[in-house]
Amino acid sequence: MADPSLYIYPSPLKGYEGLEPLPNEKAEDGQSYVNPPAEKKSEAYNSFVAPITNGIRGGYHVHIYFLRSNEEETQFAIELWERVRREFPELRIYQVWDKPIGPHPVAMFEVNLFTPAEQFGAFIPWLLINRGPLSVLIHPNTDEEERDHTQRATWMGQPLPLNLEIFKRMAVSK
């Protein structure tokens, strides 16, 4: 995980200044709050928020890791890869890598997600239940590769140490 102090975080309320205070009324469940209705649904249902890409790269990469030295885990990963291809053929699904590649420390395969509500909203909960013993890195795609793989990343299962040196070399070569 990247050091959060390395980044600047704009206020989450930017663009919502000067509005009426929110009500303190509790909802029927007695715990959550009643929210005022919005004029329209958030655009985040239709496209990924900036600076996440909405183009050919996809908004999110999902890396599904397995230990090649563990036969059962390898078999499970190959079967999961096939299942993902059969159940989610509209996603971009890459080959199964049997060795480390790029910043990824072990064997893995990758899936790209292009829509927030339909693809991300369906695939991530499905993967949470069906990933078995495998670790999964979920990260957005922006122009900040290292930050995407660290500070903006989310893990399912055991986080693995990434080889971040590749990002430093990429930054030097730009």
FINUPA-381481 format. One record per residue: x, y, z of N, C-alpha, C, O in turn; residue in three letters; residue number from 0. Coordinates in Angstrom, 2 decimals. Layout:
<sites>
     nc1     nc2     nc3    cac1    cac2    cac3     cc1     cc2     cc3     oc1     oc2     oc3 residu num
       X       Y       Z       X       Y       Z       X       Y       Z       X       Y       Z    ala NUM
...
</sites>
This chain:
<sites>
     nc1     nc2     nc3    cac1    cac2    cac3     cc1     cc2     cc3     oc1     oc2     oc3 residu num
    0.85   -1.18    0.00    0.00    0.00    0.00    0.89    1.23    0.00    1.88    1.30    0.73    met   0
    0.53    2.19   -0.80    1.28    3.42   -0.88    1.01    4.30    0.34   -0.06    4.21    0.96    ala   1
    1.96    5.11    0.67    1.83    6.07    1.76    0.78    7.11    1.38    0.99    7.85    0.42    asp   2
   -0.35    7.20    2.10   -1.40    8.15    1.75   -0.93    9.60    1.76   -1.51   10.45    1.07    pro   3
    0.11    9.90    2.53    0.58   11.29    2.60    1.26   11.74    1.32    1.57   12.92    1.16    ser   4
    1.50   10.82    0.39    2.12   11.17   -0.88    1.15   11.85   -1.85    1.57   12.38   -2.87    leu   5
   -0.14   11.83   -1.53   -1.14   12.29   -2.47   -1.98   13.43   -1.89   -2.03   13.61   -0.67    tyr   6
   -2.62   14.17   -2.76   -3.54   15.23   -2.38   -4.96   14.70   -2.59   -5.24   14.05   -3.60    ile   7
   -5.83   14.98   -1.64   -7.20   14.50   -1.71   -8.16   15.68   -1.67   -8.31   16.31   -0.63    tyr   8
   -8.80   15.99   -2.80   -9.78   17.09   -2.78  -10.96   16.71   -1.90  -11.24   15.53   -1.68    pro   9
  -11.66   17.70   -1.40  -12.82   17.45   -0.54  -13.87   16.63   -1.28  -14.18   16.93   -2.43    ser  10
  -14.40   15.60   -0.63  -15.49   14.83   -1.25  -16.75   15.68   -1.48  -17.62   15.28   -2.26    pro  11
  -16.85   16.83   -0.82  -18.03   17.68   -0.96  -17.87   18.76   -2.03  -18.74   19.62   -2.17    leu  12
  -16.78   18.72   -2.80  -16.60   19.70   -3.87  -17.78   19.60   -4.84  -18.11   18.52   -5.33    lys  13
  -18.42   20.75   -5.10  -19.60   20.78   -5.95  -20.91   20.63   -5.17  -21.99   20.77   -5.75    gly  14
  -20.82   20.36   -3.89  -22.00   20.21   -3.05  -22.03   21.27   -1.95  -22.74   21.12   -0.95    tyr  15
  -21.27   22.34   -2.12  -21.21   23.39   -1.12  -22.52   24.18   -1.10  -23.20   24.29   -2.12    glu  16
  -22.87   24.73    0.07  -24.01   25.65    0.19  -25.38   25.01    0.13  -26.37   25.71   -0.05    gly  17
  -25.47   23.73    0.26  -26.77   23.05    0.21  -27.43   23.06    1.59  -26.78   23.29    2.61    leu  18
  -28.72   22.79    1.60  -29.46   22.68    2.86  -28.84   21.55    3.69  -28.34   20.57    3.13    glu  19
  -28.86   21.67    5.01  -28.35   20.57    5.84  -29.17   19.31    5.61  -30.36   19.37    5.32    pro  20
  -28.52   18.17    5.74  -29.21   16.89    5.60  -30.10   16.64    6.82  -29.75   17.06    7.93    leu  21
  -31.23   15.96    6.63  -32.11   15.68    7.78  -31.48   14.64    8.71  -30.68   13.81    8.29    pro  22
  -31.84   14.72    9.97  -31.36   13.74   10.96  -32.39   12.64   11.20  -32.23   11.84   12.12    asn  23
  -33.42   12.61   10.39  -34.49   11.63   10.53  -33.97   10.23   10.19  -33.26   10.03    9.21    glu  24
  -34.35    9.26   11.03  -33.94    7.87   10.80  -34.95    7.17    9.88  -36.14    7.48    9.88    lys  25
  -34.44    6.23    9.11  -35.28    5.43    8.22  -36.03    4.37    9.01  -35.87    4.26   10.23    ala  26
  -36.87    3.59    8.32  -37.70    2.57    8.97  -36.89    1.57    9.78  -37.38    1.05   10.78    glu  27
  -35.66    1.28    9.35  -34.86    0.30   10.08  -34.38    0.84   11.42  -33.84    0.08   12.23    asp  28
  -34.57    2.14   11.67  -34.19    2.74   12.94  -32.71    3.03   13.07  -32.28    3.53   14.11    gly  29
  -31.92    2.73   12.06  -30.47    2.92   12.15  -29.93    3.83   11.05  -29.12    4.72   11.32    gln  30
  -30.36    3.61    9.82  -29.86    4.42    8.71  -30.65    5.72    8.63  -31.68    5.87    9.29    ser  31
  -30.17    6.65    7.84  -30.79    7.97    7.72  -31.64    8.08    6.46  -31.35    7.43    5.45    tyr  32
  -32.67    8.90    6.52  -33.48    9.26    5.37  -32.68   10.29    4.58  -32.21   11.28    5.14    val  33
  -32.53   10.06    3.30  -31.81   10.99    2.44  -32.78   11.71    1.53  -33.76   11.12    1.07    asn  34
  -32.51   12.98    1.25  -33.39   13.68    0.32  -33.24   13.07   -1.07  -32.14   12.65   -1.44    pro  35
  -34.32   13.02   -1.86  -34.21   12.44   -3.20  -33.31   13.31   -4.09  -33.30   14.53   -3.97    pro  36
  -32.57   12.67   -4.98  -31.72   13.38   -5.93  -32.54   13.71   -7.17  -33.52   13.03   -7.49    ala  37
  -32.13   14.77   -7.86  -32.83   15.13   -9.09  -32.64   14.06  -10.16  -33.54   13.83  -10.98    glu  38
  -31.48   13.42  -10.16  -31.19   12.34  -11.11  -30.16   11.41  -10.47  -29.49   11.78   -9.52    lys  39
  -30.06   10.21  -11.01  -29.07    9.25  -10.51  -27.66    9.74  -10.80  -27.42   10.45  -11.78    lys  40
  -26.75    9.35   -9.97  -25.34    9.70  -10.17  -24.85    9.18  -11.51  -25.21    8.08  -11.93    ser  41
  -24.02    9.96  -12.19  -23.41    9.53  -13.45  -22.48    8.34  -13.24  -22.12    7.65  -14.19    glu  42
  -22.09    8.10  -11.98  -21.21    6.96  -11.67  -21.88    5.62  -11.98  -21.19    4.60  -12.06    ala  43
  -23.19    5.60  -12.16  -23.87    4.38  -12.59  -23.60    4.07  -14.06  -23.67    2.92  -14.49    tyr  44
  -23.29    5.11  -14.83  -23.15    4.96  -16.29  -21.72    4.95  -16.79  -21.41    4.29  -17.78    asn  45
  -20.84    5.69  -16.12  -19.44    5.73  -16.54  -18.56    5.90  -15.31  -18.99    6.43  -14.28    ser  46
  -17.32    5.43  -15.42  -16.40    5.54  -14.30  -16.04    7.00  -14.07  -15.92    7.78  -15.01    phe  47
  -15.87    7.37  -12.81  -15.54    8.75  -12.46  -14.11    9.09  -12.85  -13.23    8.23  -12.81    val  48
  -13.88   10.34  -13.23  -12.54   10.81  -13.56  -11.66   10.70  -12.32  -12.12   10.98  -11.22    ala  49
  -10.44   10.32  -12.47   -9.67   10.14  -13.70   -9.65    8.70  -14.24   -8.78    8.36  -15.04    pro  50
  -10.59    7.86  -13.82  -10.62    6.48  -14.32  -11.01    6.51  -15.80  -11.92    7.24  -16.20    ile  51
  -10.32    5.70  -16.60  -10.57    5.69  -18.03  -11.88    4.99  -18.34  -12.31    4.08  -17.63    thr  52
  -12.51    5.42  -19.40  -13.73    4.80  -19.90  -13.52    4.32  -21.32  -14.49    4.09  -22.05    asn  53
  -12.27    4.15  -21.73  -11.95    3.82  -23.11  -11.55    2.37  -23.31  -12.02    1.48  -22.60    gly  54
  -10.68    2.17  -24.26  -10.30    0.83  -24.72   -9.57    0.00  -23.64   -9.63   -1.23  -23.68    ile  55
   -8.91    0.66  -22.70   -8.23   -0.08  -21.62   -9.20   -0.66  -20.61   -8.86   -1.59  -19.88    arg  56
  -10.38   -0.12  -20.57  -11.32   -0.51  -19.53  -11.07    0.33  -18.29   -9.98    0.86  -18.10    gly  57
  -12.09    0.46  -17.47  -11.98    1.27  -16.26  -11.25    0.57  -15.14  -10.61    1.22  -14.32    gly  58
  -11.34   -0.76  -15.11  -10.70   -1.54  -14.03  -10.01   -2.77  -14.59  -10.47   -3.39  -15.55    tyr  59
   -8.90   -3.10  -13.96   -8.23   -4.38  -14.19   -8.43   -5.22  -12.94   -8.34   -4.73  -11.81    his  60
   -8.69   -6.49  -13.15   -8.84   -7.46  -12.07   -7.80   -8.53  -12.31   -7.85   -9.25  -13.31    val  61
   -6.84   -8.66  -11.39   -5.77   -9.65  -11.50   -6.07  -10.77  -10.50   -6.20  -10.52   -9.30    his  62
   -6.17  -11.99  -11.00   -6.50  -13.15  -10.19   -5.26  -14.02  -10.10   -4.82  -14.60  -11.09    ile  63
   -4.70  -14.11   -8.89   -3.39  -14.73   -8.66   -3.51  -16.16   -8.16   -4.47  -16.53   -7.49    tyr  64
   -2.49  -16.95   -8.51   -2.40  -18.31   -7.96   -0.93  -18.72   -7.89   -0.08  -18.23   -8.63    phe  65
   -0.67  -19.65   -6.97    0.69  -20.17   -6.81    0.88  -21.35   -7.75    0.24  -22.39   -7.59    leu  66
    1.75  -21.20   -8.70    2.03  -22.25   -9.69    2.56  -23.52   -9.01    2.37  -24.62   -9.52    arg  67
    3.21  -23.35   -7.88    3.78  -24.50   -7.16    2.72  -25.31   -6.42    3.01  -26.39   -5.91    ser  68
    1.50  -24.81   -6.35    0.41  -25.50   -5.67   -0.53  -26.06   -6.73   -1.27  -25.30   -7.37    asn  69
   -0.51  -27.37   -6.93   -1.30  -28.00   -8.00   -2.79  -27.74   -7.87   -3.46  -27.47   -8.87    glu  70
   -3.32  -27.82   -6.64   -4.76  -27.61   -6.45   -5.15  -26.17   -6.77   -6.18  -25.93   -7.39    glu  71
   -4.32  -25.23   -6.34   -4.60  -23.82   -6.61   -4.51  -23.53   -8.11   -5.33  -22.79   -8.65    glu  72
   -3.51  -24.11   -8.76   -3.35  -23.93  -10.21   -4.56  -24.48  -10.95   -5.09  -23.83  -11.85    thr  73
   -5.00  -25.67  -10.57   -6.18  -26.27  -11.21   -7.42  -25.41  -10.99   -8.21  -25.20  -11.91    gln  74
   -7.58  -24.91   -9.76   -8.72  -24.07   -9.45   -8.68  -22.80  -10.32   -9.71  -22.39  -10.85    phe  75
   -7.51  -22.19  -10.46   -7.37  -20.96  -11.26   -7.74  -21.21  -12.72   -8.43  -20.40  -13.33    ala  76
   -7.28  -22.31  -13.27   -7.58  -22.64  -14.67   -9.08  -22.87  -14.85   -9.67  -22.44  -15.84    ile  77
   -9.70  -23.54  -13.88  -11.14  -23.77  -13.95  -11.91  -22.46  -13.77  -12.93  -22.25  -14.43    glu  78
  -11.43  -21.59  -12.89  -12.09  -20.30  -12.70  -11.97  -19.45  -13.97  -12.94  -18.80  -14.37    leu  79
  -10.80  -19.46  -14.60  -10.59  -18.75  -15.86  -11.60  -19.20  -16.92  -12.19  -18.38  -17.62    trp  80
  -11.80  -20.52  -17.03  -12.78  -21.05  -17.99  -14.19  -20.60  -17.62  -14.96  -20.19  -18.49    glu  81
  -14.52  -20.68  -16.35  -15.86  -20.29  -15.91  -16.13  -18.81  -16.19  -17.21  -18.46  -16.65    arg  82
  -15.14  -17.95  -15.93  -15.30  -16.53  -16.21  -15.54  -16.31  -17.70  -16.41  -15.52  -18.08    val  83
  -14.79  -17.01  -18.54  -14.96  -16.87  -19.99  -16.35  -17.31  -20.44  -16.93  -16.72  -21.35    arg  84
  -16.87  -18.36  -19.80  -18.19  -18.87  -20.19  -19.33  -18.00  -19.64  -20.31  -17.75  -20.35    arg  85
  -19.20  -17.55  -18.40  -20.30  -16.81  -17.77  -20.28  -15.32  -18.09  -21.33  -14.67  -18.10    glu  86
  -19.09  -14.77  -18.37  -18.96  -13.33  -18.65  -18.21  -13.11  -19.97  -17.16  -12.47  -19.96    phe  87
  -18.71  -13.63  -21.09  -17.97  -13.54  -22.35  -17.79  -12.11  -22.86  -16.93  -11.85  -23.70    pro  88
  -18.60  -11.18  -22.35  -18.48   -9.78  -22.80  -17.29   -9.06  -22.17  -16.91   -7.98  -22.63    glu  89
  -16.70   -9.64  -21.13  -15.53   -9.03  -20.51  -14.28   -9.36  -21.33  -14.26  -10.34  -22.07    leu  90
  -13.25   -8.54  -21.20  -11.96   -8.85  -21.83  -11.19   -9.72  -20.84  -10.87   -9.29  -19.73    arg  91
  -10.88  -10.94  -21.26  -10.23  -11.93  -20.40   -8.95  -12.37  -21.08   -8.96  -12.84  -22.22    ile  92
   -7.84  -12.21  -20.38   -6.53  -12.49  -20.95   -6.08  -13.92  -20.63   -6.73  -14.65  -19.89    tyr  93
   -4.96  -14.27  -21.21   -4.38  -15.60  -21.02   -4.00  -15.84  -19.56   -3.86  -14.90  -18.78    gln  94
   -3.83  -17.08  -19.22   -3.31  -17.46  -17.91   -1.79  -17.41  -18.00   -1.18  -18.14  -18.79    val  95
   -1.19  -16.55  -17.20    0.27  -16.45  -17.15    0.77  -17.41  -16.08    0.31  -17.37  -14.94    trp  96
    1.71  -18.28  -16.43    2.19  -19.27  -15.47    3.45  -18.82  -14.74    4.11  -19.62  -14.08    asp  97
    3.76  -17.53  -14.86    4.94  -16.97  -14.17    4.65  -15.50  -13.89    3.71  -14.93  -14.45    lys  98
    5.45  -14.88  -13.04    5.28  -13.44  -12.79    5.44  -12.63  -14.07    6.25  -12.96  -14.94    pro  99
    4.67  -11.57  -14.17    4.75  -10.67  -15.33    4.49   -9.24  -14.83    3.61   -9.02  -14.00    ile 100
    5.26   -8.29  -15.32    5.11   -6.90  -14.89    5.29   -6.80  -13.39    6.22   -7.39  -12.84    gly 101
    4.42   -6.05  -12.70    4.56   -5.91  -11.25    3.98   -7.08  -10.47    4.06   -7.11   -9.24    pro 102
    3.41   -8.03  -11.16    2.68   -9.12  -10.51    3.64  -10.25  -10.11    4.36  -10.78  -10.96    his 103
    3.65  -10.61   -8.81    4.69  -11.47   -8.26    4.53  -12.97   -8.51    5.47  -13.74   -8.33    pro 104
    3.33  -13.39   -8.93    3.07  -14.82   -9.14    2.22  -14.98  -10.40    1.85  -14.00  -11.04    val 105
    1.92  -16.22  -10.73    1.07  -16.53  -11.88   -0.30  -15.86  -11.69   -0.75  -15.65  -10.57    ala 106
   -0.95  -15.55  -12.82   -2.24  -14.87  -12.73   -2.92  -14.83  -14.09   -2.31  -15.14  -15.11    met 107
   -4.19  -14.44  -14.06   -4.87  -14.00  -15.28   -5.60  -12.71  -14.97   -5.85  -12.37  -13.82    phe 108
   -5.92  -11.98  -16.04   -6.48  -10.64  -15.89   -7.82  -10.54  -16.61   -8.03  -11.14  -17.66    glu 109
   -8.70   -9.75  -16.01  -10.01   -9.45  -16.59  -10.17   -7.94  -16.58   -9.84   -7.28  -15.59    val 110
  -10.67   -7.37  -17.69  -10.93   -5.92  -17.76  -12.43   -5.67  -17.67  -13.23   -6.41  -18.24    asn 111
  -12.79   -4.61  -16.94  -14.18   -4.21  -16.77  -14.39   -2.84  -17.39  -13.57   -1.93  -17.20    leu 112
  -15.49   -2.68  -18.12  -15.72   -1.46  -18.90  -16.92   -0.63  -18.44  -17.02    0.54  -18.79    phe 113
  -17.82   -1.21  -17.66  -18.99   -0.45  -17.21  -19.15   -0.61  -15.70  -18.99   -1.71  -15.16    thr 114
  -19.46    0.51  -15.00  -19.52    0.45  -13.54  -20.70   -0.34  -12.99  -20.52   -1.17  -12.10    pro 115
  -21.89   -0.11  -13.50  -23.06   -0.77  -12.93  -23.19   -2.20  -13.44  -23.33   -3.13  -12.65    ala 116
  -23.16   -2.37  -14.75  -23.41   -3.69  -15.31  -22.24   -4.65  -15.08  -22.42   -5.68  -14.43    glu 117
  -21.06   -4.34  -15.59  -19.95   -5.29  -15.50  -19.31   -5.31  -14.11  -19.21   -6.37  -13.50    gln 118
  -18.88   -4.15  -13.61  -18.27   -4.11  -12.28  -19.27   -4.60  -11.24  -18.94   -5.41  -10.37    phe 119
  -20.50   -4.09  -11.33  -21.54   -4.43  -10.36  -21.92   -5.89  -10.34  -22.34   -6.40   -9.31    gly 120
  -21.78   -6.57  -11.48  -22.11   -8.00  -11.54  -20.89   -8.86  -11.24  -20.97   -9.82  -10.47    ala 121
  -19.75   -8.54  -11.85  -18.59   -9.42  -11.78  -17.91   -9.43  -10.41  -17.53  -10.49   -9.92    phe 122
  -17.75   -8.27   -9.80  -17.01   -8.21   -8.53  -17.73   -8.99   -7.42  -17.07   -9.77   -6.73    ile 123
  -19.03   -8.82   -7.21  -19.69   -9.67   -6.20  -19.64  -11.16   -6.55  -19.48  -12.00   -5.67    pro 124
  -19.77  -11.48   -7.85  -19.68  -12.88   -8.28  -18.30  -13.44   -7.95  -18.19  -14.55   -7.43    trp 125
  -17.26  -12.67   -8.24  -15.89  -13.11   -7.98  -15.62  -13.25   -6.49  -14.90  -14.16   -6.07    leu 126
  -16.18  -12.37   -5.70  -16.01  -12.44   -4.24  -16.45  -13.81   -3.72  -15.81  -14.38   -2.84    leu 127
  -17.54  -14.32   -4.25  -18.07  -15.61   -3.81  -17.33  -16.78   -4.46  -17.17  -17.82   -3.83    ile 128
  -16.89  -16.63   -5.70  -16.36  -17.75   -6.47  -14.84  -17.82   -6.61  -14.34  -18.71   -7.29    asn 129
  -14.09  -16.90   -5.99  -12.64  -16.87   -6.17  -11.90  -17.98   -5.43  -10.72  -18.21   -5.68    arg 130
  -12.59  -18.68   -4.54  -11.97  -19.78   -3.82  -10.77  -19.31   -3.01  -10.85  -18.31   -2.30    gly 131
   -9.63  -20.05   -3.11   -8.46  -19.70   -2.31   -7.58  -18.62   -2.93   -6.52  -18.31   -2.39    pro 132
   -8.00  -18.06   -4.05   -7.14  -17.16   -4.81   -7.21  -15.72   -4.31   -8.26  -15.27   -3.84    leu 133
   -6.09  -15.02   -4.41   -6.04  -13.59   -4.11   -6.35  -12.81   -5.38   -6.01  -13.23   -6.48    ser 134
   -7.00  -11.66   -5.20   -7.43  -10.85   -6.33   -7.07   -9.39   -6.06   -7.38   -8.84   -5.00    val 135
   -6.43   -8.77   -7.04   -6.15   -7.33   -7.00   -7.11   -6.64   -7.97   -7.19   -7.02   -9.14    leu 136
   -7.83   -5.65   -7.49   -8.75   -4.86   -8.32   -8.22   -3.43   -8.31   -8.08   -2.83   -7.24    ile 137
   -7.93   -2.90   -9.49   -7.44   -1.52   -9.52   -8.01   -0.75  -10.70   -8.28   -1.32  -11.75    his 138
   -8.20    0.57  -10.50   -8.68    1.40  -11.60   -7.56    1.67  -12.59   -6.38    1.47  -12.28    pro 139
   -7.93    2.11  -13.77   -6.95    2.53  -14.77   -7.04    4.05  -14.92   -8.05    4.59  -15.36    asn 140
   -5.95    4.71  -14.53   -5.81    6.15  -14.74   -4.43    6.34  -15.36   -3.82    5.37  -15.83    thr 141
   -3.94    7.54  -15.37   -2.59    7.78  -15.87   -1.54    7.64  -14.78   -0.38    7.96  -15.00    asp 142
   -1.94    7.16  -13.60   -1.01    6.99  -12.48   -0.91    5.50  -12.12   -1.53    5.04  -11.16    glu 143
   -0.12    4.77  -12.89   -0.04    3.31  -12.76    0.33    2.86  -11.35   -0.33    1.98  -10.79    glu 144
    1.38    3.44  -10.77    1.80    2.99   -9.44    0.71    3.25   -8.40    0.42    2.38   -7.58    glu 145
    0.11    4.42   -8.44   -0.96    4.74   -7.50   -2.16    3.82   -7.71   -2.79    3.39   -6.74    arg 146
   -2.48    3.51   -8.98   -3.59    2.60   -9.26   -3.38    1.23   -8.63   -4.31    0.62   -8.11    asp 147
   -2.13    0.74   -8.69   -1.81   -0.59   -8.17   -1.59   -0.61   -6.66   -1.45   -1.68   -6.07    his 148
   -1.55    0.56   -6.02   -1.26    0.62   -4.58   -2.37    1.36   -3.84   -3.28    0.72   -3.31    thr 149
   -2.31    2.68   -3.79   -3.22    3.48   -2.99   -4.67    3.36   -3.45   -5.57    3.44   -2.62    gln 150
   -4.91    3.17   -4.72   -6.29    3.06   -5.22   -6.76    1.61   -5.38   -7.88    1.38   -5.81    arg 151
   -5.94    0.66   -5.04   -6.25   -0.75   -5.25   -7.08   -1.33   -4.10   -7.07   -0.82   -2.98    ala 152
   -7.78   -2.40   -4.43   -8.55   -3.16   -3.45   -8.18   -4.63   -3.61   -7.98   -5.11   -4.73    thr 153
   -8.08   -5.33   -2.50   -7.73   -6.76   -2.52   -8.88   -7.61   -2.02   -9.63   -7.22   -1.12    trp 154
   -9.01   -8.78   -2.64   -9.82   -9.87   -2.09   -8.81  -10.93   -1.69   -7.90  -11.25   -2.45    met 155
   -8.96  -11.47   -0.51   -8.01  -12.47   -0.06   -6.73  -11.83    0.44   -6.71  -10.66    0.82    gly 156
   -5.68  -12.61    0.43   -4.39  -12.16    0.96   -3.69  -11.23   -0.02   -3.40  -11.64   -1.15    gln 157
   -3.39   -9.97    0.37   -2.61   -9.09   -0.51   -1.22   -9.66   -0.75   -0.62  -10.29    0.13    pro 158
   -0.72   -9.45   -1.95    0.61   -9.91   -2.32    1.50   -8.70   -2.58    1.03   -7.66   -3.04    leu 159
    2.80   -8.82   -2.29    3.70   -7.69   -2.55    3.96   -7.56   -4.05    4.41   -8.51   -4.69    pro 160
    3.68   -6.40   -4.60    3.91   -6.15   -6.02    5.33   -5.64   -6.23    5.94   -5.06   -5.33    leu 161
    5.86   -5.87   -7.42    7.17   -5.34   -7.79    6.96   -3.94   -8.37    6.71   -3.79   -9.56    asn 162
    7.06   -2.94   -7.52    6.77   -1.57   -7.92    7.92   -0.93   -8.69    7.76    0.17   -9.23    leu 163
    9.05   -1.57   -8.73   10.22   -1.05   -9.45    9.88   -0.76  -10.92   10.40    0.19  -11.50    glu 164
    9.04   -1.57  -11.51    8.67   -1.39  -12.92    8.05   -0.01  -13.15    8.28    0.60  -14.20    ile 165
    7.27    0.49  -12.20    6.64    1.79  -12.35    7.68    2.92  -12.26    7.56    3.93  -12.96    phe 166
    8.66    2.74  -11.42    9.72    3.73  -11.30   10.53    3.80  -12.60   10.91    4.88  -13.05    lys 167
   10.81    2.64  -13.21   11.53    2.61  -14.49   10.68    3.25  -15.58   11.21    3.97  -16.43    arg 168
    9.38    3.00  -15.58    8.49    3.60  -16.58    8.49    5.14  -16.45    8.48    5.84  -17.46    met 169
    8.49    5.65  -15.21    8.47    7.08  -14.98    9.75    7.73  -15.47    9.72    8.84  -16.00    ala 170
   10.87    7.04  -15.31   12.17    7.58  -15.76   12.24    7.63  -17.27   12.82    8.55  -17.84    val 171
   11.66    6.62  -17.94   11.75    6.54  -19.39   10.81    7.50  -20.11   10.92    7.66  -21.33    ser 172
    9.87    8.14  -19.39    8.93    9.08  -20.02    9.58   10.38  -20.34    8.94   11.28  -20.88    lys 173
</sites>
